[in-house]
Amino acid sequence: MSVRVYVPRDTTALSLGANAVADRLHREAAKRGLELTLVRNGSRGMAWLEPLVEVDTPAGRVAYGPVSPSDVPALLDAGLLEGSDTHPLAQGPTEAIPYLERQQRLTFARIGVTDPLSIADYQAHDGFRGLEAALTYDAQHIVEEIKASGLRGRGGAAFPTGIKWQTVLDTPADQKYIVCNADEGDSGTFADRLVMECDPYLLIEGMTIAGLAVGATQGFIYLRSEYPLAKEILDAAIANAEAAGYLGDDLRGSGRTFHLEVRLGAGAYICGEETSLLESLEGKRGLVRFKPPLPAIEGLFGLPTVVNNVLSLAAVPFILSEGAEAYANHGMGRSRGTLALQLAGNVKRGGLVELAFGTTLRTLMEDFGDGTATGRPLRAVQVGGPLGAYLPESQWDLPLDYEAFAAESAVLGHGGVVMFDDSVDMAEQARFSMEFCKVESCGKCTPCRIGSTRGVEVIDRIRDGRDREANLALLGDLCETMIDGSLCAMGGMTPFPVQSAVTHFPDDFRRTAEGEQP
């Protein structure tokens, strides 16, 4: 009897040698006369265990990792195909691994479990149930479900998704659009990529439901060009979904229509901002637009458009399938549901952690991340990408909640959590923040374009010890000008990491760039 063995095929696993592991398994099994069926699944999101090999057993799937090709013969000798736990790489039952067991996976319940391109596998694990339900509802009912769930945009702005959809639904037009922002460019983030590479039908289902909700018949996934594997998988999944009647002119015989295409970006961080993204999607340079009008009223090609992030749209099938209340029962305050947190930087156990809002940052970094990879004390953490504040230890007991973070001038953003040990120079990190803005600014508004350039120069003077106090005051004024005068979040939020570094790590600005006290 053939044994099913799973080897992931997402970018993280491939970069760590998953294809070579799969090849070695094939060759060793053939040499020994063993029968196995190799399934190329997605990742479970435990990056430190990749490539994670799983084996089907009568008691469920058991895991081994991280596996290299040279480990394969010894694993087979130790009883890999029987699920033996005698090899040092044995992790036991996959679902019982504490990193997974302690999570509340709603959006990511299927990743790593299924073959990403198998529609039968997706259906067998409750896939398309949300779309099947949506096809029985009118548009307003779908929008009401999203409102009742409390879902807010997971791309960073946290705007209520149901209100955005209501605006598009209420705006009359012959053509409306659904645009998925998949230009995942924040440092330390990879949750969007995991959805697209490991569970692509989830995004397709969420976008199709969004189309039914607002009366849009065309959708676009704006994908960053640095994700070629996601492009390949999404294109194949869209073709499969069309063949199965889940996309196209007559959705499951309902007479309703939704078409979907993938469009590649060109590597500009600013195109993660929704109006720049729309400009780029129209074939123009990615420049920020003035608002109003909002994209929900005049968006792509001047027509009503829903622009949502991958994770926002990926949350939708669960809400339609299980009901708004089931989703809203998770979380705290106005932050309902779950948040996909991505542990990166100097962390021992990096990966994806989906939890209900309300867990503390310290729990995330210590219980899941297990501290720093270097073993040195943790000193600072940046949450929410390159525009998020640097948080010192005094703020690590903050609950992961939009309002709690905003009260401390911090952001949850897209859920990226980048950790730094005590060797980090926070003045250098502040300089990096300004330089990042200088490089990535679209150039349309002066506070962002000129302010970031001057900001780098001022920080360099501070680090050189030139008129330090006067330049620290000037840096403070410059930050306030950028916050108040910039056209979009790029210039308006770049000062947040700079200000937090100055406030919480002042000693780092009182030594030279070479680390010497003046």
C-alpha positions as CSV (number, residue, x, y, z in Angstrom):
1,M,0.0,0.0,0.0
2,S,1.4,3.4,-1.0
3,V,2.1,5.9,1.8
4,R,1.3,9.6,1.2
5,V,4.3,11.8,1.9
6,Y,4.1,15.6,1.9
7,V,6.9,17.9,0.9
8,P,6.1,21.6,0.6
9,R,6.5,23.6,-2.6
10,D,6.3,27.2,-1.5
11,T,9.1,29.7,-1.9
12,T,10.5,29.3,1.6
13,A,10.7,25.5,1.4
14,L,12.1,25.6,-2.1
15,S,14.8,28.1,-1.1
16,L,15.8,25.6,1.7
17,G,16.1,22.6,-0.7
18,A,12.6,21.1,-0.7
19,N,12.9,19.9,-4.4
20,A,16.1,18.1,-3.6
21,V,14.5,16.4,-0.6
22,A,11.6,15.3,-2.8
23,D,14.0,13.9,-5.5
24,R,15.9,12.0,-2.9
25,L,12.8,10.5,-1.4
26,H,11.7,9.3,-4.8
27,R,15.1,7.7,-5.6
28,E,15.6,6.1,-2.2
29,A,12.0,4.7,-2.2
30,A,12.5,3.2,-5.7
31,K,15.9,1.7,-4.7
32,R,14.3,0.1,-1.6
33,G,11.1,-1.0,-3.4
34,L,8.9,1.2,-1.2
35,E,5.7,2.6,-2.4
36,L,5.0,6.2,-1.7
37,T,2.8,9.0,-3.1
38,L,4.5,12.3,-3.0
39,V,2.2,15.3,-2.5
40,R,3.7,18.8,-3.0
41,N,1.7,20.7,-0.4
42,G,2.1,24.3,0.9
43,S,4.0,25.3,4.0
44,R,2.5,25.1,7.5
45,G,4.2,28.4,8.1
46,M,6.9,27.1,10.5
47,A,9.9,28.5,8.6
48,W,12.5,27.1,11.0
49,L,11.4,23.6,10.3
50,E,11.4,23.8,6.5
51,P,11.6,21.7,4.6
52,L,9.0,20.0,6.8
53,V,8.2,16.4,5.6
54,E,4.9,14.9,6.7
55,V,3.7,11.4,6.5
56,D,0.1,10.1,6.6
57,T,-0.4,7.5,9.3
58,P,-3.6,5.9,10.7
59,A,-3.2,8.3,13.6
60,G,-2.9,11.4,11.4
61,R,0.0,13.2,9.9
62,V,3.4,13.2,11.6
63,A,6.2,15.7,10.9
64,Y,9.9,15.7,10.4
65,G,12.1,18.7,10.0
66,P,14.1,20.5,8.9
67,V,15.0,17.7,6.5
68,S,18.0,17.8,4.1
69,P,18.5,15.4,1.2
70,S,21.3,13.7,3.2
71,D,18.8,12.9,6.0
72,V,16.5,10.9,3.8
73,P,18.2,7.5,4.0
74,A,18.5,7.6,7.8
75,L,14.9,8.7,8.1
76,L,13.7,5.8,6.0
77,D,15.9,3.4,8.1
78,A,14.3,4.8,11.2
79,G,10.7,4.1,10.0
80,L,9.7,7.4,8.3
81,L,6.9,5.8,6.3
82,E,5.5,4.2,9.5
83,G,5.5,7.6,11.3
84,S,8.2,6.5,13.7
85,D,9.4,9.0,16.3
86,T,12.9,7.6,16.9
87,H,14.8,9.9,14.5
88,P,16.1,13.2,16.0
89,L,14.2,15.2,13.3
90,A,10.8,13.6,14.3
91,Q,8.4,16.3,15.5
92,G,5.5,14.0,16.3
93,P,1.9,14.6,15.2
94,T,1.9,17.8,13.1
95,E,-1.2,19.3,14.7
96,A,0.3,18.8,18.2
97,I,3.4,20.8,17.5
98,P,3.0,23.6,20.1
99,Y,3.7,26.4,17.6
100,L,0.6,25.2,15.6
101,E,-1.5,23.9,18.4
102,R,-1.6,27.3,20.2
103,Q,-2.8,29.2,17.2
104,Q,-6.4,30.1,16.2
105,R,-6.2,29.5,12.5
106,L,-9.3,30.7,10.6
107,T,-7.8,32.2,7.4
108,F,-4.8,29.8,7.4
109,A,-6.6,26.7,8.5
110,R,-5.8,24.9,5.2
111,I,-2.3,26.0,4.4
112,G,0.2,23.2,4.4
113,V,-2.7,20.7,4.6
114,T,-3.8,20.6,1.0
115,D,-2.3,20.4,-2.5
116,P,-2.6,24.1,-3.5
117,L,-3.8,23.4,-7.0
118,S,-6.2,20.6,-6.3
119,I,-9.8,21.8,-6.4
120,A,-11.0,18.4,-5.0
121,D,-8.6,18.8,-2.0
122,Y,-9.9,22.4,-1.5
123,Q,-13.5,21.3,-1.6
124,A,-12.8,18.4,0.8
125,H,-11.5,20.9,3.3
126,D,-14.6,23.1,3.2
127,G,-13.4,25.2,0.3
128,F,-16.0,27.2,-1.8
129,R,-18.6,26.8,0.9
130,G,-18.5,30.6,1.4
131,L,-19.0,31.2,-2.3
132,E,-21.8,28.6,-2.5
133,A,-23.6,30.5,0.3
134,A,-23.0,33.9,-1.3
135,L,-24.6,32.7,-4.5
136,T,-27.9,32.3,-2.6
137,Y,-27.8,35.8,-1.1
138,D,-28.5,39.2,-2.7
139,A,-25.6,41.8,-2.7
140,Q,-26.8,43.7,0.4
141,H,-27.0,40.6,2.5
142,I,-23.4,39.8,1.7
143,V,-22.3,43.3,2.6
144,E,-24.3,43.1,5.9
145,E,-22.5,39.9,6.8
146,I,-19.1,41.5,6.3
147,K,-20.1,44.5,8.3
148,A,-21.4,42.3,11.2
149,S,-18.1,40.4,11.2
150,G,-16.2,43.5,12.1
151,L,-13.6,42.7,9.5
152,R,-11.2,45.6,9.0
153,G,-8.6,46.0,6.2
154,R,-5.6,43.8,7.0
155,G,-3.2,45.8,4.7
156,G,-2.4,48.4,7.3
157,A,-5.2,51.0,7.3
158,A,-7.7,48.9,9.3
159,F,-10.6,50.6,7.5
160,P,-13.9,48.7,8.0
161,T,-14.2,46.4,5.0
162,G,-18.0,46.3,5.0
163,I,-18.3,50.1,4.8
164,K,-15.9,50.2,1.8
165,W,-18.0,47.5,0.1
166,Q,-21.3,49.4,0.9
167,T,-19.9,52.5,-0.8
168,V,-19.1,50.6,-4.0
169,L,-22.4,48.9,-3.9
170,D,-24.3,52.2,-3.5
171,T,-22.4,53.9,-6.3
172,P,-24.2,53.4,-9.7
173,A,-22.0,52.3,-12.6
174,D,-22.1,49.9,-15.6
175,Q,-18.7,48.5,-14.6
176,K,-17.1,48.0,-11.2
177,Y,-13.9,46.3,-10.2
178,I,-12.4,44.3,-7.4
179,V,-8.6,44.9,-7.0
180,C,-6.5,42.8,-4.7
181,N,-3.4,44.5,-3.4
182,A,-0.8,41.8,-3.5
183,D,2.2,44.1,-3.6
184,E,3.4,42.8,-0.3
185,G,6.5,45.0,0.3
186,D,6.8,45.5,4.0
187,S,9.9,44.2,5.6
188,G,9.4,40.9,7.4
189,T,6.0,40.1,5.8
190,F,5.1,37.0,3.9
191,A,1.5,36.1,4.8
192,D,0.1,37.3,1.5
193,R,2.6,35.1,-0.3
194,L,1.7,32.1,1.8
195,V,-2.0,32.5,0.9
196,M,-1.2,32.8,-2.8
197,E,1.3,29.9,-3.0
198,C,-0.3,27.6,-0.5
199,D,-4.1,28.2,-0.7
200,P,-4.7,30.2,-3.9
201,Y,-8.4,29.2,-4.2
202,L,-9.0,31.0,-0.9
203,L,-8.1,34.3,-2.5
204,I,-10.1,33.5,-5.7
205,E,-13.1,32.6,-3.6
206,G,-12.9,35.8,-1.5
207,M,-12.5,38.0,-4.5
208,T,-15.5,36.4,-6.3
209,I,-17.7,36.9,-3.2
210,A,-16.6,40.6,-3.1
211,G,-17.6,40.8,-6.8
212,L,-21.1,39.4,-6.0
213,A,-21.4,41.8,-3.0
214,V,-20.8,45.0,-5.0
215,G,-21.8,44.1,-8.5
216,A,-18.3,43.9,-10.0
217,T,-17.7,41.4,-12.8
218,Q,-13.9,41.9,-13.2
219,G,-11.1,41.5,-10.7
220,F,-7.4,42.0,-10.8
221,I,-4.7,40.7,-8.5
222,Y,-1.9,43.3,-8.5
223,L,1.1,41.1,-7.6
224,R,4.6,42.1,-6.8
225,S,7.1,41.0,-9.5
226,E,9.3,39.5,-6.8
227,Y,6.8,36.6,-6.4
228,P,7.2,34.6,-9.6
229,L,6.1,31.3,-8.0
230,A,2.9,33.0,-6.7
231,K,2.2,34.2,-10.3
232,E,2.7,30.7,-11.6
233,I,0.4,29.1,-9.0
234,L,-2.3,31.8,-9.3
235,D,-2.5,31.6,-13.1
236,A,-2.9,27.8,-12.8
237,A,-5.5,28.1,-10.0
238,I,-7.5,30.7,-12.0
239,A,-7.6,28.4,-15.0
240,N,-8.7,25.4,-12.9
241,A,-11.4,27.5,-11.2
242,E,-12.7,28.7,-14.6
243,A,-12.9,25.1,-15.8
244,A,-14.8,24.1,-12.6
245,G,-17.3,26.9,-12.9
246,Y,-16.0,28.9,-9.9
247,L,-14.9,31.8,-12.2
248,G,-16.3,33.0,-15.5
249,D,-19.6,33.9,-17.1
250,D,-22.0,31.6,-15.3
251,L,-20.8,30.9,-11.7
252,R,-22.0,27.4,-10.8
253,G,-25.0,27.8,-13.1
254,S,-26.2,31.0,-11.3
255,G,-26.0,33.2,-14.3
256,R,-23.7,35.6,-12.5
257,T,-20.3,36.6,-13.7
258,F,-16.8,37.2,-12.3
259,H,-13.5,37.2,-14.2
260,L,-10.1,37.4,-12.7
261,E,-6.6,38.2,-13.9
262,V,-3.1,38.6,-12.4
263,R,-1.1,41.7,-13.2
264,L,2.5,42.2,-12.2
265,G,3.9,45.3,-10.5
266,A,7.4,46.5,-11.2
267,G,9.1,46.6,-7.8
268,A,7.9,50.1,-6.5
269,Y,7.1,50.0,-2.7
270,I,4.8,53.0,-3.2
271,C,2.5,50.9,-5.4
272,G,1.3,49.2,-2.2
273,E,-0.6,52.5,-1.6
274,E,-4.0,52.0,-3.2
275,T,-4.1,55.0,-5.5
276,S,-0.5,54.5,-6.8
277,L,-1.5,50.9,-7.4
278,L,-4.5,51.9,-9.5
279,E,-2.3,54.3,-11.5
280,S,0.2,51.4,-12.1
281,L,-2.7,49.0,-13.0
282,E,-3.8,51.6,-15.6
283,G,-0.3,51.5,-17.2
284,K,0.9,54.8,-15.7
285,R,3.7,55.7,-13.4
286,G,2.9,54.8,-9.8
287,L,2.0,58.2,-8.3
288,V,-0.2,58.9,-5.4
289,R,-3.6,60.4,-6.2
290,F,-5.3,63.1,-4.2
291,K,-8.3,62.0,-2.2
292,P,-11.2,62.6,-2.5
293,P,-12.5,61.1,-4.7
294,L,-12.1,57.8,-3.0
295,P,-11.3,54.7,-5.1
296,A,-14.6,53.3,-3.9
297,I,-16.3,56.0,-6.0
298,E,-13.7,56.8,-8.7
299,G,-11.1,54.0,-8.7
300,L,-9.7,52.0,-11.5
301,F,-10.3,53.8,-14.9
302,G,-12.5,56.2,-12.9
303,L,-15.0,53.6,-11.9
304,P,-16.1,52.3,-8.5
305,T,-13.5,49.9,-7.2
306,V,-13.0,47.8,-4.1
307,V,-9.3,47.8,-3.2
308,N,-8.5,45.2,-0.5
309,N,-5.4,43.5,0.6
310,V,-4.9,39.7,0.2
311,L,-5.5,38.9,3.9
312,S,-8.8,41.0,4.0
313,L,-10.2,39.1,1.0
314,A,-8.9,35.8,2.3
315,A,-10.9,36.3,5.5
316,V,-14.2,36.6,3.6
317,P,-14.9,32.9,2.7
318,F,-14.8,31.9,6.4
319,I,-17.3,34.7,7.3
320,L,-19.7,33.7,4.5
321,S,-19.3,30.0,5.3
322,E,-19.5,30.1,9.1
323,G,-21.4,33.3,9.7
324,A,-20.3,36.8,10.8
325,E,-20.8,35.9,14.5
326,A,-18.3,33.0,14.3
327,Y,-15.7,35.4,13.1
328,A,-16.6,38.3,15.4
329,N,-16.4,36.1,18.4
330,H,-12.6,36.3,18.2
331,G,-10.7,39.4,19.1
332,M,-11.2,42.3,21.4
333,G,-12.8,45.8,21.3
334,R,-13.2,47.0,17.7
335,S,-10.5,44.6,16.5
336,R,-12.5,41.5,15.6
337,G,-11.4,38.2,14.2
338,T,-7.8,37.0,13.8
339,L,-4.5,38.6,12.7
340,A,-1.8,36.9,10.7
341,L,1.5,37.8,12.4
342,Q,4.7,37.2,10.7
343,L,7.8,36.7,12.9
344,A,11.0,37.7,11.2
345,G,14.4,39.3,11.8
346,N,16.6,38.1,14.6
347,V,14.2,35.3,15.8
348,K,14.8,31.7,16.7
349,R,11.5,30.4,15.4
350,G,10.3,32.6,12.5
351,G,7.1,32.0,10.7
352,L,3.4,32.6,10.5
353,V,1.3,32.9,13.7
354,E,-2.5,33.5,13.3
355,L,-4.1,34.6,16.6
356,A,-7.2,36.4,17.7
357,F,-6.5,40.1,18.5
358,G,-5.6,40.7,22.1
359,T,-2.4,38.5,22.6
360,T,0.6,40.5,23.8
361,L,3.6,41.2,21.7
362,R,5.8,39.5,24.4
363,T,3.8,36.3,24.2
364,L,4.2,36.3,20.5
365,M,8.0,36.9,20.6
366,E,8.8,34.6,23.6
367,D,6.3,31.7,23.4
368,F,6.2,31.4,19.6
369,G,9.4,33.0,18.5
370,D,11.5,31.6,21.4
371,G,13.7,34.6,21.6
372,T,16.5,35.7,19.3
373,A,18.4,33.5,16.8
374,T,21.7,34.8,18.2
375,G,20.7,34.0,21.8
376,R,21.4,37.6,22.8
377,P,18.9,39.7,24.7
378,L,16.1,41.2,22.7
379,R,16.3,45.0,22.5
380,A,13.7,46.3,20.1
381,V,11.0,45.2,17.8
382,Q,9.4,46.9,14.8
383,V,5.8,46.0,14.1
384,G,3.9,47.0,10.9
385,G,6.7,47.2,8.4
386,P,9.3,49.9,7.7
387,L,6.8,52.7,8.6
388,G,6.1,51.2,12.1
389,A,7.5,52.4,15.3
390,Y,10.4,50.6,17.1
391,L,9.1,49.3,20.4
392,P,11.3,49.0,23.5
393,E,10.7,46.3,26.2
394,S,8.4,48.7,28.2
395,Q,5.8,48.3,25.3
396,W,6.0,44.6,24.8
397,D,3.0,43.9,27.0
398,L,0.8,45.9,24.7
399,P,-2.2,43.8,23.4
400,L,-2.1,43.2,19.7
401,D,-5.1,45.5,18.9
402,Y,-5.4,48.4,16.5
403,E,-6.5,50.9,19.1
404,A,-4.0,49.9,21.8
405,F,-1.1,50.3,19.3
406,A,-2.5,53.6,17.9
407,A,-2.6,55.0,21.5
408,E,1.2,54.4,21.7
409,S,1.8,56.0,18.2
410,A,2.5,52.5,16.9
411,V,0.8,50.5,14.1
412,L,0.0,46.9,13.6
413,G,0.1,47.4,9.8
414,H,0.2,44.1,7.9
415,G,1.3,42.2,10.9
416,G,5.0,42.0,10.3
417,V,7.1,41.7,13.5
418,V,10.9,42.2,13.0
419,M,13.0,41.5,16.1
420,F,16.4,43.0,17.0
421,D,18.9,41.9,19.6
422,D,21.0,44.2,21.8
423,S,23.7,44.6,19.2
424,V,21.4,46.9,17.1
425,D,22.3,50.5,16.6
426,M,18.9,52.4,16.7
427,A,20.4,55.6,15.3
428,E,21.4,53.5,12.2
429,Q,17.9,52.1,12.1
430,A,16.4,55.6,12.2
431,R,18.7,56.6,9.3
432,F,17.5,53.5,7.4
433,S,13.9,54.5,7.8
434,M,14.6,58.0,6.3
435,E,16.7,56.5,3.5
436,F,14.0,54.0,2.7
437,C,11.5,56.8,2.2
438,K,14.0,58.8,0.2
439,V,14.5,55.8,-2.2
440,E,10.9,54.7,-2.4
441,S,9.0,58.1,-2.4
442,C,6.9,58.6,-5.5
443,G,8.1,62.3,-5.5
444,K,4.7,63.9,-5.8
445,C,4.7,65.8,-2.5
446,T,7.5,68.0,-1.1
447,P,7.4,66.9,2.6
448,C,8.0,63.3,1.6
449,R,10.4,63.9,-1.4
450,I,12.6,66.6,0.2
451,G,11.9,65.8,3.8
452,S,13.3,62.3,3.6
453,T,16.4,63.5,1.9
454,R,17.0,66.2,4.5
455,G,16.2,63.7,7.2
456,V,19.1,61.4,6.1
457,E,21.4,64.4,6.1
458,V,20.3,65.6,9.6
459,I,20.7,62.1,11.1
460,D,24.2,61.8,9.6
461,R,25.2,65.1,11.3
462,I,23.8,63.9,14.6
463,R,25.8,60.6,14.3
464,D,28.9,62.6,13.4
465,G,28.5,64.7,16.6
466,R,28.0,68.0,14.7
467,D,25.7,70.4,16.6
468,R,24.0,67.4,18.0
469,E,21.3,69.1,20.1
470,A,20.4,71.6,17.4
471,N,20.1,68.9,14.8
472,L,18.0,66.7,17.1
473,A,15.6,69.6,17.5
474,L,15.7,70.1,13.7
475,L,15.0,66.4,13.2
476,G,11.9,66.7,15.5
477,D,10.6,69.6,13.5
478,L,11.2,67.9,10.2
479,C,9.3,64.8,11.4
480,E,6.3,66.8,12.4
481,T,6.3,68.6,9.0
482,M,6.3,65.2,7.2
483,I,3.5,63.9,9.4
484,D,1.3,66.9,8.8
485,G,2.1,67.7,5.2
486,S,2.6,64.5,3.3
487,L,0.1,63.4,0.8
488,C,0.0,59.7,1.8
489,A,1.1,57.3,4.6
490,M,4.6,56.9,3.0
491,G,5.8,60.4,4.0
492,G,3.3,60.7,6.9
493,M,4.4,57.6,8.7
494,T,8.1,57.5,7.9
495,P,8.8,59.7,11.0
496,F,7.2,57.1,13.3
497,P,10.2,54.8,13.5
498,V,12.6,57.8,13.6
499,Q,10.7,59.4,16.5
500,S,10.4,56.2,18.4
501,A,14.1,55.5,18.1
502,V,15.0,59.0,19.4
503,T,12.5,58.7,22.2
504,H,13.2,55.2,23.5
505,F,16.9,54.8,22.5
506,P,18.4,58.3,23.0
507,D,21.9,57.0,23.9
508,D,22.3,55.6,20.4
509,F,22.1,59.2,19.0
510,R,24.8,60.4,21.4
511,R,27.6,58.2,20.1
512,T,29.4,58.4,16.8
513,A,28.5,56.2,13.8
514,E,31.6,54.1,14.8
515,G,30.0,53.4,18.2
516,E,32.2,55.7,20.2
517,Q,30.9,58.1,22.9
518,P,31.8,61.7,22.0
